Amino acid sequence: MTVSGGRRTVIASGLLCCALILVVLFTSPAAFRSPAAVVVMALIGTAAVLVQLRLRNDDHQRSVRPPIWLNILGIVFSLAALFPAVFHLGMRFAQPLALGAVSSFAVSSAIILHSFRKHSQNTE
């Protein structure tokens, strides 16, 4: 039994929504003030966009490529925000680093979603 492209995207989106729901349900409200929670939520959102990209590239002949340098920058910012002591950074830098990670992932996701829209307009 094969699953069509539309169903796969709906199933993948549903699973990622379930992941977000579990994170929100089993995390205390105070934890969302930490940079780690912000980075985790951004990573789940970025994972959703990358799954959409993977599924869409499987269905279409012209593939869309994610901006790798932005994702690497986001990963570096994430690691620095999650482990500031390892990088000899003060805790006061954790929140700006988390903001940098979220911003990198957001811009990367926006570029991918814009290319989806541009490709769908070209095919019509």
PEHUZI-V439483 format. One line per field, one symbol per residue. phi: phi as a letter, one per 30 degrees, with the letter a starting at -180 (. if undefined). psi: psi as a letter, one per 30 degrees, with the letter a starting at -180 (. if undefined). burial: + if it has 16 or more other C-alpha atoms within 10 Angstrom, else -. A space follows every 10 residues. Layout:
# PEHUZI-V439483
phi: ???
psi: ???
burial: ???
This chain:
# PEHUZI-V439483
phi: .ccdeddddd dddddddddd dddddcbded dddddddddd dddddddddd dddddddddc ddcccddedd dddddddddd ddbdddchcd dddddddddd dddddddddd dddddedddd dddd
psi: kkkleeeeee eeeeeeeeee eeeeegklef fffleeeeee eeeeeeeeee eeeeeefefl ejkkkljeee eeeeeeeeee eeifeeghkl fffeeeeeee eeeeeeeeee eeeeeeeeee eff.
burial: -------++- --+--+---- ---------- ----++++++ ++++++++++ +++-++---- ---+-+---+ +-+++-++++ ++-+------ ---++-++++ ++++++-++- -++-++---- ----
